[in-house]
Amino acid sequence: MPAEQFADHFTPLDRERLIGTSVRLDGLKEDFAELKQLIALGSVSSATKVDKLEERIRALEQFRWWIVGAAAASGATAGFVSRFFHTT
């Protein structure tokens, strides 16, 4: 076979499209690298927020039991006092 049959079959328009696609893919690669970094930072930040949330929930649960204890103590005290000062 003659060498002329194996010549480049790309047209100038094809070359422009290939070059443009290559440039866009390079930009896409950089964008995905930035997104990957942002996701990594976000997951670390989320883990920190979850830890802080657990601390807050624990503090609220302890406060709830203090309120329940105070209500029980004041109820018992009021019942005890009303027993002695009830005028019926």
SVG drawing of the C-alpha trace seen along z (x, -y; Angstrom):
<svg xmlns="http://www.w3.org/2000/svg" viewBox="-62 -27 66 29">
<polyline fill="none" stroke="black" stroke-width="0.4" points="0.0,0.0 1.2,-3.5 2.0,-5.8 -0.5,-8.3 -3.4,-6.2 -2.2,-6.5 -2.2,-10.3 -3.8,-12.3 -7.5,-12.2 -8.3,-15.0 -9.6,-18.3 -8.6,-21.7 -12.1,-21.9 -11.5,-18.5 -8.1,-19.7 -9.8,-22.9 -12.4,-20.8 -9.8,-18.4 -7.7,-21.3 -10.8,-23.0 -11.9,-19.7 -8.4,-19.2 -8.5,-22.7 -12.0,-22.2 -10.9,-18.8 -7.9,-20.4 -10.2,-23.0 -12.6,-20.3 -9.7,-18.4 -8.7,-21.5 -12.4,-22.1 -12.7,-18.5 -9.5,-18.8 -10.9,-21.9 -14.2,-20.1 -12.3,-17.2 -10.5,-19.5 -13.7,-21.3 -15.4,-17.9 -12.5,-16.8 -12.6,-20.0 -16.4,-19.8 -16.2,-16.3 -13.7,-17.3 -15.8,-20.3 -18.9,-18.1 -17.2,-15.7 -16.2,-18.6 -19.8,-19.9 -21.1,-16.4 -18.8,-16.2 -19.9,-19.6 -23.5,-18.7 -23.1,-15.6 -21.6,-17.8 -24.6,-20.2 -27.1,-17.4 -25.4,-15.9 -25.5,-19.3 -29.2,-19.7 -30.0,-16.2 -28.2,-17.0 -30.1,-20.3 -33.4,-18.4 -32.7,-16.1 -31.8,-19.1 -35.2,-20.6 -37.0,-17.3 -35.2,-17.0 -36.0,-20.6 -39.6,-20.1 -39.8,-16.9 -38.1,-18.5 -40.3,-21.6 -43.4,-19.4 -42.4,-17.3 -41.6,-20.4 -44.9,-22.0 -46.7,-18.8 -44.9,-18.5 -45.6,-22.2 -49.3,-22.0 -49.7,-19.0 -48.9,-21.1 -50.5,-24.3 -53.7,-23.0 -56.7,-24.5 -59.5,-22.1"/>
</svg>
